[in-house]
Amino acid sequence: MNKDTLIAIITNQDPKLAQAVSKMVDYIQDRWAAPYPSKEQTEAVNDYLRSVHADKGGALDETDIAHRKIASQKITINAIRLLDHDQLDRLQDVLNHIAEDREYYMPERRYGMGR
């Protein structure tokens, strides 16, 4: 199954999940991926986690992190048809980091006069 077909199927059931799966599969399959996902990719995951009420929006405690990790596993499960074993492990590792830190993404470069 190709990515476009899978995302279309998931979109019919849960558009936010489809967006998160799409963004994270793109990140994992990128041959020259950065060590961290982009802000857009992280926000797609956070949007999905908020949509399934796995995120209260306040400070993260152990229970909130556990709920976010469990909910993030659905992204990995939906990516099974597109990724190999090592890529799935890497995906879940990145999702676990996002579950622990809402702002787990590559810092944006700022241009200007640095001193």
N, CA and C atoms as a LAMMPS dump frame, in Angstrom:
ITEM: TIMESTEP
0
ITEM: NUMBER OF ATOMS
345
ITEM: BOX BOUNDS ff ff ff
-5.0000000000000000e+02 5.0000000000000000e+02
-5.0000000000000000e+02 5.0000000000000000e+02
-5.0000000000000000e+02 5.0000000000000000e+02
ITEM: ATOMS id mol type element x y z
1 1 1 N 0.854 -1.179 0
2 1 2 C 0 0 0
3 1 3 C 0.895 1.236 0
4 2 1 N 0.532 2.213 -0.796
5 2 2 C 1.334 3.434 -0.802
6 2 3 C 0.782 4.438 0.216
7 3 1 N 1.583 5.453 0.472
8 3 2 C 1.246 6.419 1.517
9 3 3 C -0.046 7.169 1.218
10 4 1 N -0.215 7.608 -0.017
11 4 2 C -1.402 8.394 -0.362
12 4 3 C -2.701 7.619 -0.135
13 5 1 N -2.698 6.351 -0.498
14 5 2 C -3.879 5.516 -0.303
15 5 3 C -4.185 5.348 1.179
16 6 1 N -3.142 5.052 1.96
17 6 2 C -3.329 4.864 3.404
18 6 3 C -3.842 6.142 4.066
19 7 1 N -3.248 7.269 3.723
20 7 2 C -3.658 8.54 4.328
21 7 3 C -5.106 8.862 3.957
22 8 1 N -5.515 8.562 2.731
23 8 2 C -6.905 8.793 2.32
24 8 3 C -7.87 7.948 3.147
25 9 1 N -7.494 6.703 3.414
26 9 2 C -8.341 5.819 4.23
27 9 3 C -8.438 6.34 5.66
28 10 1 N -7.304 6.721 6.231
29 10 2 C -7.293 7.216 7.615
30 10 3 C -8.059 8.544 7.713
31 11 1 N -7.944 9.39 6.697
32 11 2 C -8.615 10.694 6.704
33 11 3 C -10.127 10.545 6.831
34 12 1 N -10.684 9.5 6.239
35 12 2 C -12.129 9.273 6.346
36 12 3 C -12.564 9.029 7.783
37 13 1 N -11.679 8.471 8.598
38 13 2 C -12.024 8.151 9.984
39 13 3 C -11.563 9.212 10.969
40 14 1 N -10.329 9.733 10.76
41 14 2 C -9.762 10.696 11.704
42 14 3 C -8.744 11.58 10.979
43 15 1 N -9.159 12.768 10.538
44 15 2 C -8.253 13.638 9.768
45 15 3 C -6.993 14.057 10.537
46 16 1 N -7.108 14.289 11.837
47 16 2 C -5.933 14.705 12.611
48 16 3 C -4.925 13.562 12.729
49 17 1 N -5.416 12.34 12.88
50 17 2 C -4.531 11.174 12.899
51 17 3 C -3.853 11.034 11.539
52 18 1 N -4.605 11.216 10.462
53 18 2 C -4.029 11.106 9.115
54 18 3 C -2.918 12.13 8.913
55 19 1 N -3.143 13.336 9.384
56 19 2 C -2.131 14.392 9.262
57 19 3 C -0.874 14.029 10.054
58 20 1 N -1.046 13.532 11.269
59 20 2 C 0.098 13.151 12.097
60 20 3 C 0.864 11.994 11.469
61 21 1 N 0.154 10.993 10.983
62 21 2 C 0.813 9.846 10.341
63 21 3 C 1.584 10.322 9.11
64 22 1 N 0.958 11.141 8.296
65 22 2 C 1.595 11.634 7.075
66 22 3 C 2.88 12.397 7.379
67 23 1 N 2.803 13.337 8.306
68 23 2 C 3.973 14.159 8.643
69 23 3 C 5.098 13.316 9.235
70 24 1 N 4.747 12.387 10.112
71 24 2 C 5.789 11.602 10.766
72 24 3 C 6.387 10.55 9.824
73 25 1 N 5.598 9.988 8.931
74 25 2 C 6.143 9.046 7.944
75 25 3 C 7.116 9.792 7.026
76 26 1 N 6.749 11.009 6.617
77 26 2 C 7.658 11.811 5.796
78 26 3 C 8.974 12.043 6.533
79 27 1 N 8.892 12.371 7.814
80 27 2 C 10.099 12.618 8.601
81 27 3 C 10.961 11.362 8.7
82 28 1 N 10.36 10.231 9.016
83 28 2 C 11.108 8.992 9.205
84 28 3 C 11.687 8.495 7.884
85 29 1 N 10.961 8.636 6.78
86 29 2 C 11.446 8.132 5.499
87 29 3 C 12.437 9.068 4.815
88 30 1 N 12.596 10.267 5.324
89 30 2 C 13.556 11.211 4.753
90 30 3 C 14.97 10.66 4.948
91 31 1 N 15.666 10.492 3.849
92 31 2 C 17.013 9.915 3.915
93 31 3 C 17.972 10.772 4.722
94 32 1 N 17.806 12.053 4.652
95 32 2 C 18.706 12.98 5.326
96 32 3 C 17.961 13.74 6.421
97 33 1 N 17.186 13.012 7.172
98 33 2 C 16.357 13.636 8.207
99 33 3 C 17.215 14.312 9.275
100 34 1 N 16.709 15.418 9.757
101 34 2 C 17.35 16.112 10.866
102 34 3 C 17.198 15.262 12.126
103 35 1 N 18.023 15.514 13.136
104 35 2 C 17.91 14.725 14.362
105 35 3 C 16.589 14.931 15.106
106 36 1 N 15.907 16.044 14.823
107 36 2 C 14.623 16.344 15.444
108 36 3 C 13.604 16.6 14.35
109 37 1 N 12.322 16.3 14.605
110 37 2 C 11.294 16.649 13.625
111 37 3 C 11.126 18.167 13.548
112 38 1 N 10.495 18.628 12.492
113 38 2 C 10.241 20.065 12.361
114 38 3 C 9.116 20.463 13.32
115 39 1 N 8.967 21.764 13.493
116 39 2 C 7.889 22.266 14.347
117 39 3 C 6.537 21.847 13.787
118 40 1 N 6.39 21.884 12.465
119 40 2 C 5.135 21.499 11.811
120 40 3 C 4.805 20.025 12.086
121 41 1 N 5.807 19.159 12.024
122 41 2 C 5.593 17.73 12.282
123 41 3 C 5.218 17.494 13.745
124 42 1 N 5.913 18.167 14.649
125 42 2 C 5.605 18.033 16.073
126 42 3 C 4.209 18.557 16.376
127 43 1 N 3.839 19.673 15.761
128 43 2 C 2.508 20.239 15.988
129 43 3 C 1.406 19.316 15.463
130 44 1 N 1.66 18.601 14.365
131 44 2 C 0.663 17.648 13.847
132 44 3 C 0.415 16.546 14.878
133 45 1 N 1.482 16.076 15.525
134 45 2 C 1.333 15.051 16.567
135 45 3 C 0.604 15.634 17.772
136 46 1 N 0.998 16.825 18.191
137 46 2 C 0.342 17.457 19.34
138 46 3 C -1.137 17.734 19.065
139 47 1 N -1.471 18.133 17.84
140 47 2 C -2.884 18.351 17.477
141 47 3 C -3.669 17.056 17.607
142 48 1 N -3.091 15.961 17.133
143 48 2 C -3.775 14.666 17.257
144 48 3 C -3.942 14.298 18.727
145 49 1 N -2.897 14.464 19.526
146 49 2 C -2.978 14.104 20.95
147 49 3 C -4.034 14.941 21.669
148 50 1 N -4.148 16.22 21.307
149 50 2 C -5.205 17.051 21.895
150 50 3 C -6.584 16.572 21.445
151 51 1 N -6.69 16.127 20.199
152 51 2 C -7.996 15.709 19.673
153 51 3 C -8.523 14.446 20.343
154 52 1 N -7.628 13.615 20.873
155 52 2 C -8.069 12.396 21.565
156 52 3 C -8.021 12.58 23.088
157 53 1 N -7.897 13.834 23.51
158 53 2 C -7.919 14.209 24.929
159 53 3 C -6.8 13.555 25.738
160 54 1 N -5.658 13.371 25.097
161 54 2 C -4.498 12.832 25.808
162 54 3 C -3.623 13.959 26.337
163 55 1 N -4.071 15.176 26.152
164 55 2 C -3.285 16.333 26.573
165 55 3 C -4.214 17.353 27.213
166 56 1 N -3.97 17.637 28.479
167 56 2 C -4.803 18.616 29.191
168 56 3 C -4.364 20.045 28.898
169 57 1 N -3.144 20.205 28.406
170 57 2 C -2.667 21.537 28.084
171 57 3 C -1.846 22.197 29.171
172 58 1 N -1.844 21.644 30.353
173 58 2 C -1.046 22.218 31.433
174 58 3 C 0.333 21.592 31.486
175 59 1 N 0.949 21.706 32.644
176 59 2 C 2.259 21.087 32.837
177 59 3 C 2.109 19.568 32.757
178 60 1 N 3.099 18.924 32.179
179 60 2 C 3.035 17.477 32.005
180 60 3 C 3.519 16.771 33.27
181 61 1 N 2.67 15.923 33.823
182 61 2 C 3.1 15.069 34.922
183 61 3 C 3.211 13.64 34.381
184 62 1 N 3.571 12.691 35.234
185 62 2 C 3.791 11.311 34.778
186 62 3 C 2.551 10.705 34.132
187 63 1 N 1.385 10.983 34.673
188 63 2 C 0.143 10.437 34.125
189 63 3 C -0.131 11.008 32.735
190 64 1 N 0.047 12.314 32.58
191 64 2 C -0.164 12.946 31.272
192 64 3 C 0.807 12.389 30.235
193 65 1 N 2.059 12.221 30.615
194 65 2 C 3.059 11.678 29.691
195 65 3 C 2.686 10.259 29.29
196 66 1 N 2.244 9.453 30.252
197 66 2 C 1.835 8.073 29.948
198 66 3 C 0.652 8.051 28.986
199 67 1 N -0.325 8.928 29.21
200 67 2 C -1.48 9.008 28.3
201 67 3 C -1.052 9.44 26.906
202 68 1 N -0.141 10.406 26.828
203 68 2 C 0.351 10.865 25.527
204 68 3 C 1.126 9.76 24.804
205 69 1 N 1.924 8.994 25.54
206 69 2 C 2.686 7.896 24.923
207 69 3 C 1.749 6.816 24.388
208 70 1 N 0.745 6.471 25.168
209 70 2 C -0.216 5.451 24.731
210 70 3 C -0.959 5.926 23.483
211 71 1 N -1.415 7.174 23.493
212 71 2 C -2.139 7.709 22.339
213 71 3 C -1.238 7.802 21.108
214 72 1 N 0.039 8.088 21.308
215 72 2 C 0.964 8.206 20.172
216 72 3 C 1.212 6.858 19.496
217 73 1 N 0.971 5.771 20.209
218 73 2 C 1.174 4.455 19.616
219 73 3 C 0.216 4.208 18.448
220 74 1 N -0.92 4.881 18.433
221 74 2 C -1.858 4.718 17.322
222 74 3 C -1.254 5.267 16.03
223 75 1 N -0.416 6.293 16.138
224 75 2 C 0.277 6.818 14.96
225 75 3 C 1.217 5.745 14.408
226 76 1 N 1.961 5.106 15.301
227 76 2 C 2.882 4.042 14.884
228 76 3 C 2.114 2.868 14.287
229 77 1 N 1.035 2.479 14.918
230 77 2 C 0.235 1.349 14.42
231 77 3 C -0.267 1.636 13.007
232 78 1 N -0.708 2.859 12.757
233 78 2 C -1.212 3.201 11.434
234 78 3 C -0.108 3.321 10.387
235 79 1 N 1.133 3.466 10.823
236 79 2 C 2.259 3.564 9.885
237 79 3 C 2.893 2.212 9.585
238 80 1 N 2.395 1.133 10.179
239 80 2 C 3.002 -0.193 10.022
240 80 3 C 3.126 -0.591 8.557
241 81 1 N 2.136 -0.293 7.743
242 81 2 C 2.166 -0.716 6.332
243 81 3 C 3.169 0.065 5.499
244 82 1 N 3.686 1.175 6.034
245 82 2 C 4.579 2.026 5.255
246 82 3 C 6.036 1.957 5.676
247 83 1 N 6.303 1.514 6.897
248 83 2 C 7.657 1.557 7.437
249 83 3 C 8.158 0.167 7.782
250 84 1 N 9.48 0.003 7.731
251 84 2 C 10.052 -1.275 8.147
252 84 3 C 10.267 -1.267 9.665
253 85 1 N 10.773 -2.358 10.191
254 85 2 C 10.914 -2.535 11.641
255 85 3 C 11.766 -1.432 12.278
256 86 1 N 12.925 -1.158 11.697
257 86 2 C 13.813 -0.139 12.264
258 86 3 C 13.182 1.255 12.202
259 87 1 N 12.495 1.536 11.109
260 87 2 C 11.828 2.83 10.987
261 87 3 C 10.691 2.966 12.003
262 88 1 N 9.971 1.875 12.249
263 88 2 C 8.899 1.912 13.257
264 88 3 C 9.464 2.152 14.644
265 89 1 N 10.599 1.524 14.948
266 89 2 C 11.247 1.755 16.245
267 89 3 C 11.662 3.212 16.388
268 90 1 N 12.239 3.759 15.328
269 90 2 C 12.661 5.154 15.36
270 90 3 C 11.451 6.084 15.498
271 91 1 N 10.377 5.77 14.768
272 91 2 C 9.157 6.571 14.861
273 91 3 C 8.627 6.592 16.288
274 92 1 N 8.522 5.424 16.917
275 92 2 C 7.982 5.388 18.275
276 92 3 C 8.906 6.102 19.256
277 93 1 N 10.214 6.016 19.017
278 93 2 C 11.157 6.737 19.875
279 93 3 C 10.939 8.248 19.765
280 94 1 N 10.783 8.752 18.548
281 94 2 C 10.532 10.183 18.353
282 94 3 C 9.187 10.575 18.968
283 95 1 N 8.164 9.74 18.777
284 95 2 C 6.85 10.034 19.362
285 95 3 C 6.906 10.04 20.886
286 96 1 N 7.696 9.156 21.477
287 96 2 C 7.854 9.163 22.934
288 96 3 C 8.501 10.456 23.402
289 97 1 N 9.463 10.964 22.646
290 97 2 C 10.082 12.247 22.999
291 97 3 C 9.061 13.381 22.898
292 98 1 N 8.24 13.345 21.853
293 98 2 C 7.197 14.375 21.709
294 98 3 C 6.185 14.258 22.843
295 99 1 N 5.873 13.04 23.27
296 99 2 C 4.935 12.838 24.378
297 99 3 C 5.484 13.438 25.668
298 100 1 N 6.793 13.389 25.835
299 100 2 C 7.416 13.924 27.047
300 100 3 C 7.65 15.427 26.973
301 101 1 N 7.772 15.959 25.755
302 101 2 C 8.088 17.372 25.567
303 101 3 C 7.314 17.895 24.365
304 102 1 N 6.31 18.729 24.6
305 102 2 C 5.466 19.25 23.521
306 102 3 C 6.268 20.036 22.482
307 103 1 N 7.415 20.552 22.89
308 103 2 C 8.218 21.384 21.989
309 103 3 C 9.477 20.665 21.526
310 104 1 N 9.364 19.36 21.265
311 104 2 C 10.476 18.56 20.775
312 104 3 C 10.557 18.698 19.266
313 105 1 N 11.28 19.714 18.806
314 105 2 C 11.464 19.931 17.374
315 105 3 C 12.752 20.697 17.142
316 106 1 N 13.165 20.701 15.883
317 106 2 C 14.384 21.396 15.503
318 106 3 C 14.167 22.894 15.68
319 107 1 N 15.04 23.55 16.443
320 107 2 C 14.886 24.998 16.616
321 107 3 C 14.985 25.706 15.269
322 108 1 N 14.17 26.736 15.115
323 108 2 C 14.203 27.505 13.877
324 108 3 C 15.432 28.393 13.884
325 109 1 N 16.014 28.529 12.723
326 109 2 C 17.206 29.386 12.612
327 109 3 C 16.768 30.83 12.547
328 110 1 N 17.459 31.632 13.293
329 110 2 C 17.177 33.066 13.269
330 110 3 C 18.347 33.754 12.562
331 111 1 N 17.994 34.599 11.648
332 111 2 C 19.02 35.326 10.92
333 111 3 C 19.119 36.714 11.484
334 112 1 N 20.298 37.199 11.527
335 112 2 C 20.51 38.532 12.027
336 112 3 C 21.968 38.703 12.401
337 113 1 N 22.234 39.766 13.05
338 113 2 C 23.613 40.042 13.439
339 113 3 C 23.878 39.398 14.783
340 114 1 N 24.648 38.359 14.772
341 114 2 C 25.002 37.698 16.017
342 114 3 C 26.345 38.2 16.52
343 115 1 N 26.434 38.382 17.777
344 115 2 C 27.693 38.851 18.365
345 115 3 C 28.058 37.963 19.509
